Amino acid sequence: MTVNPVDVISAPEGARGVENEAAARQWCRDRRIEDVECIIPDQAGVARGKLMPTSKFFGGNPLTLPGSIFMQTITGDYPEEDIAFAEGLTDGDLIFRPDYSTLTAVPWASDPTAQVIHNAFHKDGTPFEVAPRQVLQKIVALYAAKGLKPVVAPEMEFYLVKPNLDPDYPLEPPVGRSGRPERARQSYSITAVNEFEALFDDVYEFSEQQGLEIDTLAHEDGTAQMEINLRHGDPVELADQVFLFKRTIREAALRHNIYATFMAKPIAHEPGSAMHIHHSVVDLETGRNVFSDAEGNSTQSFLWYIAGMQTYIPRAMCIFAPFVNSYRRLTPNTSAPINVRWGYDNRTVGLRVPLSDAQSRRVENRVPSSDANPYLAIAASLACGYLGLVNQLEPDKAVEGASTDPVHPLPRSILDAMRLLENTPELVEIFGETFVRTFRVIKEMEHETFQSVISAWEREYLLLSV
């Protein structure tokens, strides 16, 4: 991936859609759009919202939904301890307003349908502090207040698997055009990608119709594991693209009787799936990458940024690895990092500095898993780097060889990770107490639900032995 942050600054506003309501009306008329999906990403990155006729969408009344959509767990439950609404918030309706720059087609719909991402607001017009998209917008605004513009480029790994109708059975690789499933790992194999050529043709076609840009597609290390890299750009726009890409890939796969899964560790003896995030930072006045000086050398700001990530990524781990399954990916002697050491072109550490020219100098956060909410993962990654910049933290020495010593160990469970976030005042201040408490009760309830399930491992080793 080649990052040129200057291109991002000069990109036209609303490049993927339209800029205002009048243009949105015309856009829908030109395409004879019948319905509009009003979508909102929740804490897990699931699309919530309403489907309404186009005439009603432009009818003048704002979309309203209960604030509890941001309290729902991945199992569809609601925590009994409604801390998020304890301060006078009685789960009344929130106001949702469309971001018209996200208006795109829904190419897999049977009738002409559009989709548009919405932002959540209190009735007084202030942003709803728990909504993930606005959490990210808030952190991007911190950079702007310092005269800076963060630039990111996400990479998404995922598996293609056979339809799994009974969750008690393990996932299996799907059958490709040869009529046979993969039986061995095919890292970077063009032939293995071509096994699913028709599926990826649909992915590219759907993406083009939505204005989404794929940089590269490759077969990853796992059996039927793929990776899609996105172009660099504005953090909110790139989070939107990851959010929409996940939906796009799942829909394209279903057309071919295949599941696409973004679970962090879907198959026991295969590598996990990550969402790597590349970062650079641009000076808004000069348009230059602040990670490089005029002579093309790395700057002190670059080292401060890395140090911030080293210091705070473990403390924000519950956002980078938000589910019980996420921590199965983070095991020693695999491609997944178990530390936040850093190094140049070194994939054995959590923070990799890829080979690049001076203007494209960046750092890659390899810790987040593919199941993470893209808005929150990018927000947390940016927050870690920001704290390093403003507090001028110093990193440790770059790792030159393979990193086998977890000098900066990551938490190994969601509950441990959640406690670390709650006990880090700098991150609580950035994210806000209401968001952190809301996230905690959701994760605690999800963990309790997981604890109620007896696993095959327990039946295998404990049933007749203890």
N, C-alpha and C positions, 0 to 999 in steps of 0.2 A: 504494500500500500504506500503510495506516495502522497504525502500531505502537503498542500500548499495553502496555508491559512489565508493568504491574501485573497485567493479566489472566493473564499467564503464571505469575506467582508463585502465584496463587490457583487455578490449574487443578488438578483432581483427579489424584492419582497413578494411573498406569496407565489414562489416559483412553481410549486406543485399544484396550486389551485387558483383561487381568486382572492381579491383583496377586501371586498365589502359586500353588503347585502344586495345591492343593485346588480353587481357583477355576478353574484351567486344566482340570482333569479334568472339572468340571461343565460348563464351556463346551463341551468336546469332546463330552460325552455329549448335551447339549442339541441339538447340531447333527449328531449321528451321524457324527462325523469318523472316517474309516477310516485315514488316513495323515497323518503329520506331516513336513513338510519342515524339517529342522534346518539352517538356513543361516548362513553366516559370510561377511562381505564380505572379500575379499582385497585386496592392495595396489592392484589396478586397479579395485576396486569390483565385481568379478565375484562372484556368489553361488556359494560352494562349500558342501559339506556332504553330508548323507545324507538319504535318504527312508526312514522306518521306519513300521511299523504303530503305531497309537495305543497298543496294549497294551504294545508294547516301549518306546515313548517314555516311558511312565509306569512302566516296569518296575523302576526303582531304580538301574540302572547308568548312570553318566554317559557321554555321547558322547565318544569319543576319535578323534582324527585326527592324522596326522603333522604336525609343525610346518612341514614343507616346503611346505604349501599357501600359506604366506605368502611363499614364495620363488619361486613360479611366475611366469614372464613372461607377457605378453599373448599370446605365440605358443605357450604351453604348454610351454616349455622351462624348464630349471633351470640357473642359473649354475654353472659348474664351480668357481668360487672361492666356496666356501660359508662366507664370512666370518661370516654370522649364526650358524653353528653351530660356529664354531672354538673357542669357549670352553667346551668340555665338553658342548655341546648336539648330540647325535648324531642329530638328526632322530627322536627318540623321540616317542611320542604325547603330545599335549597334552590337557588336560581341557577340554571345552566345556560350559558351563552355560547353560541358556535364560534369557533375560530375558522373563519371562511377560507383561510389559506390552506386548511386541511381538507377542503371539499374535493372528493374524488368519486369515481364510479365504484360500484360493487360489481365487478365483472362476472362473478359466478352466480349472480341473482337471475332468476327466471324472467323477471320483468325489469324494465329500466329503473335502476335504483342507485341512489347516491349515498355516501356516508360522510359525516363530518364530525370531528372530535370537538367536544365541548369542555369549557372550563366551568368550575363550580364557584358560586358566590353566596355569601350571606345575603339576607334581605336588604341590608344597608349598603350592598355593593362591594364589600370588602371580600377578598379572595378567601375561600374556605381552606383553612390551614392544613387539613388532613388530606386533601386531594393530591395524589402523586404528581400530576402534571404541574400543579401550582407550587409544589415543593421544589421541583426542578427549576421553575421560573424564578423562584425566590433566590436560589443559589446562584443562578446566572446573573441576577441583578446585583449580587454582592461583588462579582467581578467587574460589572459595568461601573459600579461606584468607585472602583479603583482605576478606572480607565482601561480595563482589560476585557478581552473577549475570548472565552474558552472555545476550543475547537475539538471535536471528538470524531472518532470513526469506530463504530462497533463491528465486531465479528461474531456471528452466531453459529454455533454448532448444534446439530440435531440428528436424530436417528429416524430412519424409515423402518417400519416394522409391519408385520402381518396384523390384520385386525385381531384385537384381543377382546373377546366377548366375555371371558371369565377371568376376573382379576386374580384368581388363585393360580393361574398358569403363567409361567415366565413368558416374556416377550421373545419373538423369533424374527429373524430377517425376512423381508418380503421376497416374493418371487419376481424377478425382472423379466425382460423381454425374451431371455434365453429359455425361460421356463424353469430355471433353477435358482434357488436362493444362494447368497454368498455363504461360503463355508470357511473362509479365511479372511484376514484383514487385507485391505487393498488400498493402503495409504497413497493418495494422489493418483490413483489409477483412473485414466480416462475411460478405459473399457468399463470399469465398474460404474462410473457415472452414466455412461451411455446405456447401461441396463435399464435406466429409468428416464430415458430420453424424452418420452412422451409426457411424463409427469413434469419434467423441468421445462419443457416447451410451454406447458400451461403456466408454470410459475413465472416465466419471462413474459408471457403474453398478459397475464393478470397484472404483473408489476408495471408493464408499460402503460396499460390502461389506467393505472392509479398514479402514474408519474413517479414511481419508485425506482431508484437507480441501484442496480447490483453492480458492484465493482468486479468481484470474481466469485466463481463457484468451484468447489473442489471436494473430492472424496477425502474424508478425514481418516484417522487411524483405525477407528472401530469398524466392525462389520455393518455395512449399510449406514455408516455415519457420514454426514455431509457438513460442509461449512459454507456459509454465504457471507462475504465481506461487503460492507456498505461504504459508499464514498464518504469522505470527511465533510463536516459541516457544523451548523449551529446545534447545540446540545438538545434543545427542545425538538427541533425538526428531525434530528436523527433518532431521538426516542420515539417520536411519532412513527417513523419509518420502521423501527424494530417492532413496535406494537402492531402495525399493519402487516408487516412481513410475516410475523408468526401466524396471523390469521390467514394470510394468503397461502402460505405453504401448507397449512392444514387442509384448507379447502381444495387446493390442487391435488393433494395426496388422496383425499377421499374420492375424488373423481376416478381414481385408478384403484379403488378398493385397498388402499394402503393408509396406515396411520403415520403421521409425522409427530414425533414427540420431542418436547424440549425439557423433559425430565433431566435432572443433572446426572443421574446414574440409573438409567433404565434397565440395563442388563448387567448382571453380577460380574462377569469376568471380561467385560469390555471397558474401554476408557470412558470417563465421564464426558459430559458436554459443557462447554464454557461459553460465556459471552465476554470475550476480551474487549477492552475499551482503550483505544489510543487517545492520548491527550497532547495537545499543544496549546499555547496561550499567546494571543496577539495583542500588541499595544494598539488601542483604538486610534490613537493620534497618528502614529507612524505606519501602521499596518505590518510591522515587523514581528516576527516570532521572538518573544522575550527569552526563550531558552537559548538563543544564540546572540553573540555580540557582533559588532561590525566586521570583525576579522573572521567570523564563522566559527569561533570557539564557543563551547558551552559556557553559560553564565552562572553566577551565584544563584539567580532565581531558579534556574533549572535544578540545582542541587537542593534548594529549599523546598521545591515542589515535591521532589522525590522523598525528601525527609518527612514531609507532611503525610505522604501516602504510607511510608513505613510506620509512622507513629500511629496513625488513626485507622488504617484499613482493618486491623484486628478488632478495633473497637466499634467498627461499623459492619462487622461481619454478618450480623443478622439480616442486613439488607442485601448484601452480596450473595448470601446463602440462606434464603428465607424459609426453607422447609427441612423436615427431618431427612429427606432423601438427599438434599444438597450436600450434607456432610459425608455421605458415602463416597462422593467423588474425591474428597481431599484426603488421599491416602499416600503414604510414603512409596517411593520408587515407581511412581506413575508420572504421566505428563502433566498432571495437575499440581499446582504449587501448594506447599504446606508451610510456606514462610513468605515474608515480604523483604527478602534480600533483593538487591538489584544488580544488574550487570549489562554490559554491552553485547547485544546480539546473543543473549544467553536465555534459553528456554527452560532452564532448570530453576529459575528464580521467579518470584511472584511479580517482579517489576522489571520488564525487559526494555532496553533502549535499542530500538531497531537501527540498522544501518541506514543513513540518510544524509542528505546535504544539510547545510546550516538552516535554511528556511523551513525545512521539513522535520527538524529535530523534535522528537516526541518521546513520551514514555508510555508503555503499554501495561495496563493493569490486567494481569492474567488470573486474578483471583475470582471474579464474579462467575457464577454458574449460569447456565442458559435458562434456568427457571426463574431467574430474578426479574422483577418488574423493571423494564428498561428505564423508566423515568426515575425510579428511586435508586437504581444501581448507578446510573450516570450522575445523579445528584450527589450521592454519597461519595463517589470517586472524586468529583470536583470539589466537594467540601473538604476532603482530606488534603488534596493538593493546595487548596486555598489557605487552610490553616498553616501549612508549612511555609507558604509565601509570606503571610502577614506576620507570623511569629518568627520568621527567619531561622527555621530549624536546620540542623546539620545532619546529613545522612551518614551512614557508616560507609566503609570502603566498598567499592564495587567488587563483586565476585568475578574472578577471572576464569575459574574452572567450574566443574559441576558442583552445584550446591547440594550437599547431603546433610548439613548440620542446620536444623531449624532454629536459627538464632532468634528469630521473631516468630514464635509458634502461633498458629491461628487457633481459635477456639474450635472444639470438636463437636459441639452440640448447639442447637438453636437456643436453649435456655441459657447456657453459659454466654453465648454471644449477645443475647438480649440484655443480660445483666451488665455486660461490658458497655453497651451503648448507654443504658440508663445512668451509669456511673461515670460518664465522660461529659462534664459540664459544657465543654466547648462545642461538642456535637449536639447536645440537647438544645443549646442556645440557637444554633444554626437551623436545626430542624423544627424546633418549637416543642414545648412540653406536651401540648395536646397531641401532636402527631406521634411522639415517642410513646406516650401512654396508650394511645389507640393501637399502635403497632404491637405493643407488648401484650395487650389482652387478646388480640387476634392470634398471635403466635402461641400464647399459653393455651388457648382453647384448642388450637390445631394439634398441639403436642398431647393434650389430654385425650383427644379423639384417637390419635395414633396409639397411645398407650393402651387403649381398650381393645386393640386387635392382637390376637395371638399369632405369632409368625411361624412359618414352616421350620425355621431354625430351632425354635423352642420345642416344637413337636418332635423334631429329629433327634435332638441331643438331651432333652430333659424328660420326655414322656416316660421312658422305662429305665432311666439311669439315676434319678435323684430320689 
